[in-house]
Amino acid sequence: MAEIVDFIARYCTLAPPLQTRPVVNRDTFKMNRMYDIQSSKSLPTIVENGATTTVAKLSQERVLPIIYLNQELYENLGREKDKLAPLLNQGDLTRLRNIANPFEVIGSGQYGNRAASKLASINTIYDLFPRDRDILVTDIAGGPGSWSQYVLTNYPRAKIIGISLQRVNSYTNWNREKYGLSDDKFEAFYGKISYSKGGKGDLLEYWEEFSDYVRNKGAVDTVMADGGIGEEEGVNENLQEQYNIPLIFAEIVTGLRIVRKRTSVEGGNMVIKLYDLHTSLMGDIILIVNLCFSRCVITKPITSRPANSEKYLVCLGCNSENDTNPIIEFLSNKLRLILSGTVPHYFFNHGDQLFYQYLVGLNTTFGNEQLQALKSIISAKDDPQVQPVKYDLSLYCKIIGLRDSDTEIFL
Ligand SMILES: C[S@@+](CC[C@H](N)C(=O)[O-])C[C@H]1O[C@@H](n2cnc3c(N)ncnc32)[C@H](O)[C@@H]1O
């Protein structure tokens, strides 16, 4: 926290509007954990006829090999996550979450929910949206809509096409009124109406149709994808990574198909939510995406709950069509295979030591921090006197361009 407080004190006594905020670099903004992906820049050898599992098994038992975290930390995390699960239904959940996350209270003010504060943090550092021209943005798995609301509020020249699962009476359905998603700026894509795979707007059903539709409208400057089935939906946290692989992979492949490729104009950007990155397959997915952009980073914004596994993949400057087309075709075929039910354990033979060390290092750092956060929440359960971390949220909100009038401030 000290780094941010220093940074704020130096640069942000007055709230700068988002357009004129100070340039933030990794040294001055360290508390948003950020790690540039490191790997060799050539396609690894593809595994033919390797081990596979089924999509159904991903949600039932641990099947994909855990290769990017040491066993002891993996098991410790698993135990603490199991202890947290029953607390999620308790009355003092908010107090418990505040214990580890001083940013818990952000979100009910300027934007409709706290997801916007994560995008705002990431965008403050990485400038995801070009400002000097009309831009096309997609919001994948973006309901109810605070990410789109953030973009439309700060980038008047943006138009957005969104796709998100629409379920009966669900608070995650697009909410145009609450999030200010006007018809002239925001279009929701639902796909052909079919209830065979869970209803309208299901990316797993419509990813190809959606990519074709968007490509007809133009190249996408920024792809956003915040999808996930998580703790709130009752997914066992220890299977969350596996369970979400088809959705995350569909988001990445869809994003790659529609994002602007480099020409005389710079290539587009993507921001995609991830969970744990412990399994062989998740590692392979990250490794190959890194080949398609000039820079890829895995980051956990400080507004993301420290006790959860959520992280974001930020991809900047997509390479040219020539460079990316063969990779996109390879990945599209793998996605078709996975969505037809067969999940390979690996895409590649593992020979990339640089990437292996990178991902193990990142997982160890994130894993240890998450473990501490989980332990502090769990110990606070039996001690009502434990207080949340004290932190000046008002100043942080100014940096990331959030109005904090409705935010309770701990000073
Ligand atoms: C964390 S919420 C997104 C929050 C959003 N970024 C915001 O700011 O309001 C995750 C979303 O993923 C959506 N989702 C989950 N599975 C999906 C699927 N198969 N296809 C499309 N959307 C999906 C959920 O319906 C939910 O709206």
The ligand as an SDF file (V2000), in Angstrom:
LIG
                    3D

 27 29  0  0  0  0  0  0  0  0999 V2000
  -18.5600  -11.1410  -13.5460 C   0  0  0  0  0  0  0  0  0  0  0  0
  -19.9190  -11.0540  -14.6050 S   0  0  0  0  0  0  0  0  0  0  0  0
  -19.4570   -9.7370  -15.6790 C   0  0  0  0  0  0  0  0  0  0  0  0
  -19.5990   -8.3930  -15.0360 C   0  0  0  0  0  0  0  0  0  0  0  0
  -19.5010   -7.2550  -16.0270 C   0  0  0  0  0  0  0  0  0  0  0  0
  -18.1500   -7.0800  -16.5290 N   0  0  0  0  0  0  0  0  0  0  0  0
  -19.9470   -5.9270  -15.4700 C   0  0  0  0  0  0  0  0  0  0  0  0
  -19.1320   -5.0290  -15.4030 O   0  0  0  0  0  0  0  0  0  0  0  0
  -21.1270   -5.7820  -15.1330 O   0  0  0  0  0  0  0  0  0  0  0  0
  -19.7260  -12.4740  -15.5600 C   0  0  0  0  0  0  0  0  0  0  0  0
  -20.7110  -12.5880  -16.7090 C   0  0  0  0  0  0  0  0  0  0  0  0
  -20.3590  -13.7290  -17.5060 O   0  0  0  0  0  0  0  0  0  0  0  0
  -21.5680  -14.1890  -18.0690 C   0  0  0  0  0  0  0  0  0  0  0  0
  -21.4020  -15.5290  -18.6510 N   0  0  0  0  0  0  0  0  0  0  0  0
  -21.1200  -16.6640  -17.9900 C   0  0  0  0  0  0  0  0  0  0  0  0
  -21.1070  -17.7100  -18.8680 N   0  0  0  0  0  0  0  0  0  0  0  0
  -21.3620  -17.1900  -20.1020 C   0  0  0  0  0  0  0  0  0  0  0  0
  -21.4990  -17.7480  -21.3920 C   0  0  0  0  0  0  0  0  0  0  0  0
  -21.3780  -19.0590  -21.5940 N   0  0  0  0  0  0  0  0  0  0  0  0
  -21.7840  -16.9240  -22.4300 N   0  0  0  0  0  0  0  0  0  0  0  0
  -21.9300  -15.6040  -22.2380 C   0  0  0  0  0  0  0  0  0  0  0  0
  -21.8270  -15.0180  -21.0220 N   0  0  0  0  0  0  0  0  0  0  0  0
  -21.5480  -15.8040  -19.9660 C   0  0  0  0  0  0  0  0  0  0  0  0
  -22.5110  -14.1530  -16.8930 C   0  0  0  0  0  0  0  0  0  0  0  0
  -23.8550  -14.2540  -17.3060 O   0  0  0  0  0  0  0  0  0  0  0  0
  -22.1590  -12.7950  -16.2820 C   0  0  0  0  0  0  0  0  0  0  0  0
  -22.9660  -11.8190  -16.8820 O   0  0  0  0  0  0  0  0  0  0  0  0
  1  2  1  0
  2  3  1  0
  2 10  1  0
  3  4  1  0
  4  5  1  0
  5  6  1  0
  5  7  1  0
  7  8  2  0
  7  9  1  0
 10 11  1  0
 11 12  1  0
 11 26  1  0
 12 13  1  0
 13 14  1  0
 13 24  1  0
 14 15  1  0
 14 23  1  0
 15 16  2  0
 16 17  1  0
 17 18  1  0
 17 23  2  0
 18 19  1  0
 18 20  2  0
 20 21  1  0
 21 22  2  0
 22 23  1  0
 24 25  1  0
 24 26  1  0
 26 27  1  0
M  CHG  2   2   1   9  -1
M  END
$$$$
